Amino acid sequence: MYDGVLILESLKVGTVLDGIPLTVTKVSRVAVGGTSADQPAVWSLLEFTVERGEELADVLAGVLDGPGWYADFHDEHEIFVIFPGRVFRYRRGDDAAREEAKEFGRGLAIPEAQLDWTR
């Protein structure tokens, strides 16, 4: 089972996520600092668990809005980091793979402070 957080504002307008069961564990709205010019100052967070991580990652890669958004989720062994059109999947503790994903995020102008997903 994978745990993650999805920022609802990161989804393209018109997105419908269905067919992959998610268990919602928490919904919240938070004011954030350090956003990019393309990001709002208030985010809606959907915390979830999912069994079918690979399927969810593939779907999210197609519905995340660009340029400055990503999603991530993890279990005790691996991490998925999803950008528009690109999925990174690597074992926890693989610093080289983590850095590769962070570098990709930098190329999308995601603020450095936001490239802080689970290790």
Secondary structure by P-SEA (a helix, b strand, c coil): cccccccccccccccccccbbbbbcccbbbbbcccccccccbbbbbbbcccaaaaaaaaaaacccccccccccccccbbbbbcccbbbbbcccaaaaaaaaaaaaaaaccccccccccc
